[in-house]
Amino acid sequence: MNRALRISLVITRISFGWVFFWAGLSKIINPSWSAVGYLSNSSTFPKLFEWFTSASNIGWVNFVNEWGLLLIGVSLILGLFVRWASIAGIILMILYWLPLLDFPYVGHGIIIDDHIMYAFIFAILIHAKAGKYFGLEKIWNKKFSKKN
């Protein structure tokens, strides 16, 4: 991979990480935030999203959402466990996309919206091994790799 591509990958990883870090932190510090509003009007898998918003589940759904976003962001910013954070990000993006989907329409588009584009960016970060470029993953692997 050439230098310009590595630099672009680092900038993308860190800026993408900041977006997720801030999304999580802004939810954590807002005591009135809840995923109920977002999930309540799902036309795709309405029973699943009704289950998520039930009184017995919304607590852990909110917790996983808030802290999942924040930890994905931290992971990307630090360049540590980028693969695992990106897998979690893809799952989260699909779970964000599904309630908006009224097949084939989603938001202002058809099938593809920003959540799917974010999932593609996560896939790129996985396949490019983005954590090894100006990230802690390279140091982590040297210190804890079974090959040593």
Residue pairs with C-beta under 8 A, 6 or more apart in sequence:
1 9
1 128
6 133
6 134
9 125
9 128
9 130
9 133
10 79
10 130
10 133
10 134
10 135
12 121
12 124
12 125
12 130
13 76
13 77
13 79
13 82
13 125
13 130
13 131
13 133
13 135
14 76
14 77
14 79
16 76
16 118
16 121
16 125
17 72
17 73
17 74
17 75
17 76
17 77
17 78
18 73
18 77
19 73
20 69
20 70
20 72
20 73
20 76
20 89
21 69
21 70
21 72
21 73
21 74
21 76
21 77
22 73
23 69
23 70
23 73
24 66
24 67
24 68
24 69
24 70
24 71
24 72
24 73
25 70
25 73
26 33
27 33
27 62
27 65
27 66
27 69
28 66
28 67
28 70
33 62
33 66
34 58
34 62
35 52
35 53
35 58
35 61
35 62
35 65
36 53
36 58
38 96
38 99
39 49
39 52
39 53
39 61
39 99
40 49
40 53
41 99
42 48
42 49
42 50
42 98
42 99
42 100
43 99
43 101
43 102
44 98
44 99
44 101
44 102
44 103
45 98
49 98
49 99
51 57
52 58
52 61
53 61
65 92
68 88
68 92
69 92
71 85
71 88
72 85
72 86
72 88
72 89
72 92
75 81
75 82
75 84
75 85
76 82
76 85
76 86
76 125
76 130
78 135
78 136
79 130
79 131
79 132
79 133
79 134
79 135
79 136
79 137
79 138
80 131
80 135
80 136
80 137
80 140
81 131
81 137
82 125
82 126
82 129
82 130
82 131
82 135
82 137
83 126
83 129
83 131
86 122
86 123
86 125
86 126
87 122
87 126
89 118
89 119
89 122
90 119
90 122
90 123
93 115
93 116
93 118
93 119
93 122
94 115
94 119
96 115
97 106
97 113
97 115
97 116
97 119
100 106
100 107
100 113
100 115
101 111
103 111
104 110
104 111
106 112
106 113
107 113
107 114
124 130
129 137
131 137
131 138
132 138
132 141
142 148
